[in-house]
Amino acid sequence: MDNNTNQIQEELVTKVMDALESIRPFLQKDGGDIELVDVQEKKVFVKLLGSCSSCGISSSTMKLGVESTIKQHAPEIEEVISV
């Protein structure tokens, strides 16, 4: 990757990390957390931790909470995938 591509990737990762930091307190309040696994192209890979990993509404949390927050911070992201 050239320097410009690296810089764009770093800025994207920073935006995603900021988004995760903004929702982390809500997840931690319920005994969970979230980890950024990877950012590839326009996809973000995250892992729900703690009680969030086995929660019955974790798919809703991913779509309504995590994905929407990430897309607000980084509109170029097209998909958020739980691993």
C-alpha positions as CSV (number, residue, x, y, z in Angstrom):
1,M,0.0,0.0,0.0
2,D,1.2,3.5,-0.7
3,N,1.3,6.2,1.9
4,N,-2.0,7.7,0.8
5,T,-3.8,4.4,1.1
6,N,-2.2,3.8,4.5
7,Q,-3.4,7.2,5.7
8,I,-6.9,6.6,4.5
9,Q,-7.0,3.2,6.2
10,E,-5.7,4.6,9.4
11,E,-8.3,7.4,9.4
12,L,-11.0,4.8,8.8
13,V,-9.9,2.7,11.7
14,T,-9.8,5.8,13.9
15,K,-13.4,6.6,13.0
16,V,-14.5,3.1,13.7
17,M,-12.6,3.0,17.1
18,D,-14.3,6.4,18.0
19,A,-17.7,4.8,17.2
20,L,-17.0,1.8,19.3
21,E,-15.8,4.0,22.2
22,S,-19.1,5.9,22.1
23,I,-21.2,2.7,22.5
24,R,-18.9,0.8,24.8
25,P,-20.4,2.2,28.0
26,F,-23.8,0.9,27.1
27,L,-22.5,-2.6,26.4
28,Q,-20.4,-2.5,29.6
29,K,-23.4,-1.5,31.6
30,D,-25.0,-4.8,30.7
31,G,-21.8,-6.8,31.4
32,G,-20.5,-6.9,27.8
33,D,-18.0,-5.2,25.6
34,I,-16.9,-5.1,22.0
35,E,-13.6,-5.7,20.2
36,L,-12.5,-4.4,16.8
37,V,-11.1,-7.4,14.9
38,D,-10.4,-5.9,11.5
39,V,-11.3,-3.3,8.9
40,Q,-11.1,-4.5,5.3
41,E,-12.1,-2.3,2.5
42,K,-15.7,-1.2,3.5
43,K,-16.3,-3.9,6.0
44,V,-15.8,-3.9,9.7
45,F,-15.3,-7.1,11.7
46,V,-16.2,-6.9,15.4
47,K,-16.6,-9.4,18.3
48,L,-19.1,-9.0,21.0
49,L,-17.6,-10.0,24.4
50,G,-18.9,-10.9,27.9
51,S,-22.7,-11.2,28.3
52,C,-23.2,-9.5,24.9
53,S,-21.7,-12.6,23.1
54,S,-24.5,-14.8,24.3
55,C,-27.4,-12.3,24.7
56,G,-30.6,-13.2,22.9
57,I,-30.8,-9.7,21.3
58,S,-27.2,-9.5,20.3
59,S,-28.2,-9.5,16.6
60,S,-30.4,-6.4,17.3
61,T,-27.5,-4.8,19.2
62,M,-25.3,-5.4,16.2
63,K,-27.7,-3.9,13.6
64,L,-29.4,-1.1,15.6
65,G,-26.6,-0.1,17.9
66,V,-23.1,-1.1,16.6
67,E,-23.7,-0.9,12.8
68,S,-25.7,2.3,12.9
69,T,-23.2,4.0,15.2
70,I,-20.2,2.9,13.1
71,K,-22.0,4.2,9.9
72,Q,-22.6,7.5,11.6
73,H,-18.9,7.9,12.3
74,A,-17.7,6.4,9.1
75,P,-20.3,6.6,6.3
76,E,-18.0,4.8,3.9
77,I,-18.5,1.5,5.8
78,E,-21.0,-0.7,4.1
79,E,-21.2,-3.7,6.4
80,V,-20.5,-4.6,10.0
81,I,-19.9,-8.3,10.6
82,S,-19.9,-10.1,14.0
83,V,-17.2,-12.8,14.2
